Amino acid sequence: MNPESLRSQAANASFSMDDFAKALEQHDYEFPKGKVVRGKAFEYDPEGAYVDIGGKSPAFLPITEASLRRVTNLSEVLPLQEERDFLIIREQNSDGQVTLSLRQLELKQVWQEILQVQESGQSVQARVTGTNKGGVTVDVRGLRGFIPRSHLVARDNLDELIGQRLTANFLEINEDTNKLVLSQRLVAQANRVSQLSVGELVEGEIVSIKPFGVFVSLDGVTALLHIKQVSQTYISSLPDVFKLGQPIKAVIIELDEWKGRISLSTRVLENYPGEMLEKMSEVMADAEQRAKKVGKKDTEPAKPVAKAQES
């Protein structure tokens, strides 16, 4: 081989080595905070685990960032050589090592699931973890939540609830402030409402009298008897007709299970307009028989009459 060919091969070999070195330097070894990367744990440490994410130095996963739950055995949540996603929560230190988290990835996923549950109106299981003057703290899929005392079914001895699992619905969700407020009573009300039906005769007790109607307690839920549904005759003052604590029978004319709304009517029990005002005791005594005669149209809430167009 002539000298010129040897020089050419040497030049090519030198170019290839230089090119390879430059390629290594230009390789993307930047791992900014907030980036999701794939990697495999390859060694455990008393404080966490070392993870290969393809960088110049191994990344580190603290045991406190391994899960939303408290971890005592890292191998149970992070087997060696199992490839998975990690979130970078601290950028490279002087040794080129980044800090990873599985807990914060789980946190984002749980918040997404909770928002979907809230939108669908479904309930969740909440484990009571503690109490305070205002209510109880709960664990919901690893997140800390709160149920106010007023939204608990059993409100007398809160300490007895610790460790129990309560079925609850969401009242307020705010991921930015990590605020999670739930209600056990809403679930109980929804269950009670689901047991009722339009056209059913129910019996309850008047617990509130307002200008627009009276509220009736029906074994755990409250229903509204609107002033226009009391009688077929005009009523100017409800306190002149009813009193607090008075028992009353009425027919359900409307139900909204998710909002917990129940609308009642006694006017459908009247044999003639004004009978509820003149002979309420008789209407109540015969309510069962009268309710059997109530038709479907009678249980439909009155709709506003459209104003006739002027010719």
Secondary structure, DSSP 8 states (H G I E B T S, - for coil): --HHHHHHHHHHHHHHHHHHHHHHHHS-----TT-EEEEEEEEEETTEEEEE-SSSS-EEEEGGGS-SS--S-HHHHS-TT-EEEEEEEE---TTS--EEESHHHHHHHHHHHHHHHHHHT--EEEEEEEEETTEEEEEETTEEEEEEGGG-S--S-GGGGTT-EEEEEEEEEETTTTEEEEESHHHHHHHHHHT--TT-EEEEEEEEEETTEEEEEETTEEEEEEGGGT-SS--S-GGGT--TT-EEEEEEEEEETTTTEEEEESGGG-SSTTHHHH-HHHHHHTHHHHHHT--TGGGS-----------
